[in-house]
Amino acid sequence: MPAHSGGRAAAVTYMRRRHVIDAYILPDRPGLTLPAAARAGYALVSWREGSLRLIAISDVDRSDLRELAQLHAAAGPASAGER
């Protein structure tokens, strides 16, 4: 998980083909850039939704992480009644 000073972050765990995907949600901030990367068998995909930065990390194929990002973005933000 990238360094994050101040504020709160949330973590959500998903499963994909018996692989764990950890997704972190934190406030987006200027200068925070996390390009898609792969290292030691793990892939990282980061995307922005409104004022939030979402980061997914797993040993699944990076295309699975990109699909998660697309599905999450397509679902749209939760309405106030769902919070």
Residue pairs with C-beta under 8 A, 6 or more apart in sequence:
1 9
1 24
1 55
1 57
2 32
2 34
2 55
4 26
7 26
7 27
8 26
9 24
9 25
9 26
10 24
10 25
10 26
11 22
11 23
11 24
11 25
12 22
12 23
12 25
13 20
13 21
13 22
13 23
14 20
14 21
14 23
14 68
15 21
16 58
16 60
16 64
16 68
17 60
17 64
19 58
19 59
19 60
19 64
20 58
21 56
21 57
21 58
21 60
21 64
21 65
21 68
22 56
22 57
22 58
23 54
23 55
23 56
23 57
23 68
24 54
24 55
24 56
24 57
25 52
25 53
25 54
25 55
26 52
26 53
26 55
27 51
27 52
27 53
28 48
28 51
28 52
28 53
29 53
32 53
33 46
34 44
34 46
34 53
34 55
35 46
36 43
36 44
36 45
36 46
36 62
36 65
36 66
37 43
37 44
38 44
38 62
41 59
42 57
42 58
42 59
43 57
43 58
43 59
43 60
43 61
43 62
43 65
44 55
44 56
44 57
44 65
45 55
45 56
45 62
45 65
45 66
45 68
45 69
46 53
46 54
46 55
46 56
47 53
47 54
47 69
47 72
47 73
48 54
49 72
49 73
49 77
50 77
54 69
54 72
56 65
56 68
56 69
57 65
58 64
58 65
